[in-house]
Amino acid sequence: MLQLLTKRFSHTVIVLIIVAIIAFAMMRFIPGDPVLIMLGGEYSPEVYAKLKHDLGFDRSVVLQFFIWGKNILKGDLGYSYISHEEVSKILKDTIPVTIQLSLCSLIIAILIGIPAGILSALGRNSWMDYLGMSFAIFGQSLPSFWLGILLIWIFGVKLLLFPTMGYVPILTDFWKGLYHMVLPSFTLGSFYAGMIARITRSSLIDVLDQDYIKLARAKGVVYRVVVYKHAMRNVLIPITTITGLQLGMLLAGAVMTETVFQLPGMGRLVATSILNREYQVVQACVLVIAVMFIGVNLTVDLLYNFLNPRMRNK
Amino acid sequence: MENGVRETLPNETAIPGPLKRYDRGSEFRRIWKRFKRNRGAFVGLAILVIFFLLAIFANVFAPYDPKEQNALSALQPPSKEHLLGTDNFGRDVFSRLIYGSRASLSVGFGAVLFSMIVGVTLGLIAGYYGGMIETIIMRIVDGLLSFPALILAIALMAILGLGLQNIMIAVAVGFIGHFARVTRGDVLNIKEETYIEAARLMGVSNTRIILSHVLPNILSPIIVQAVLRVSAAILTESSLSFLGLGLPPPTPTWGFMIAEGRGFIVMAPWISTFPGLELFLVVFGLNLFGDGLRDALDPRSAIS
């Protein structure tokens, strides 16, 4: 286990360095004077000179990378010249929004996906299966931003059931926060629900064909117990891994969902910063998202090894 | 010249050509038979064919010029003159939809083709040669895969600027890693097979082995991946267009049409609703088709 941990961590560090190089290179490839682009529209010559010096643009590219890297390790992700704030401060405000949205979407997806998958697998090739799987492909094919607009129109404007925008942190006001999350989480979670339903169905069908399930049935164990105690326990492993590994897609999907519902999260920050040509903010967001993504993957990977006894004993 | 070449290689004619052709035909027919059994896949294929025809013959099917503005006929609901209504500039939504399919389909297929060529090449090299080359390539791939495709595409659009070719590249980069990873894994599996070793012992060059022995044997999972990625690429393209990072207006794209109609969703819901429906249909068709293709090409992975 310790060997595995060291291996995974060293691999992660290498990937992090490569990710940093990619994020750094992106900024360098933007045509034009990067300092001018970072400053946006209005700036004074002193600010220009200071930023140019701070970023070390008079020095070699390699040295620039190390200066940039050192700043990031110190927690200095740059300065937004449009909102006149430290980028790290902006991120501190926006990341919780994105995390809240992602978690709510994940919960909704699990609550819909797993039961749908189980019902489809148990009623294999019946109308229930077709219905469940049709919904799954439906969910996976709906463009999230369009679904969001439709939900706003139907449930927000026509039926006046849910708020169409605004963000309330769940930690300060649980019910109100949840209420505001309903439409966005459905929007973001629909794709996931479809995916989870399909994985659940195929893994459960796989497991139900195994000999130990047949043996349990032959022994006379009640079908319900076989499914929920014997089979589901094994199905949860692939669900956890695949769902976890796809979590990064939630972060990407958050860009669209937050834009549609005007949630002040990191996704919308990326979208608006691109349009405002605030590339330093974009770079910081891209980096943070990649790091979160890597962190989630590492956690899922280790969790998988922990959950699966076969892997644990190796 | 051609005749001359043929005459100097009499051995070529000794290879039982017809038999070889028959074999391929039967393999194809087997796949086709399996594919046909899957009704969903067939529906998916039909949807795709229809959209391809619409995109290619857009000028024939579209009743109006998609860019022509007419203030007098703005925000009209669907009617006989305007099948799907008009937008806030008085442009015909139906015509814009048809022309919009060009952007989506060309970016979808173009980006996947591009990422497939680059990714598969990288995967083949990494898997076949191994060692230091493999380590370098796969670590870069790990780095690329650490960025969600949409985030990478958004950032790349900032660098590249608007334009059809740039969107294709921006969308493609996010997929290269997937192709490289899948290809490498399959190459590693196949590398140890006897026929590869035999070819190597016979002195066949590495390039030749890769192209005519390794690649054909790992092609079907790659093709399935590619089809399923096209739907992701189309969704990414429309997301970019929705955010204003797609083709510059007034060129119609589904994503931007949805974004434009957003402000009129209460007054004129048809502006946003129809392009979204269209987008959904294409992605739906591609997903059905891709699933069917997977089951047909690789019966072991067939779910039902």
Interface residues (C-beta under 8 A of the other chain):
Chain A: H11 I14 V15 I18 V19 I21 I22 M26 F29 I30 P31 R124 N125 I137 F138 Q140 S141 L142 P143 F145 W146 L147 I149 L150 I152 W153 V157 R201 S202 I205 G248 M249 L251 A252 G253 V255 M256 T259 V260 V270 A271 I274 L275 R277 Y279 V282 Q283 C285 V286 I289 A290 F293 I294
Chain B: G40 R139 I140 D142 G143 L144 S146 F147 P148 A149 L150 I151 L152 I154 A155 L156 M157 A158 I159 G161 S231 L235 S238 S239 F242 L243 G244 L245 G255 I258 R262 I265 V266 P269 S272 T273 P275 G276 L279 F280 V283 F284 N287 L288 D291 I303 S304
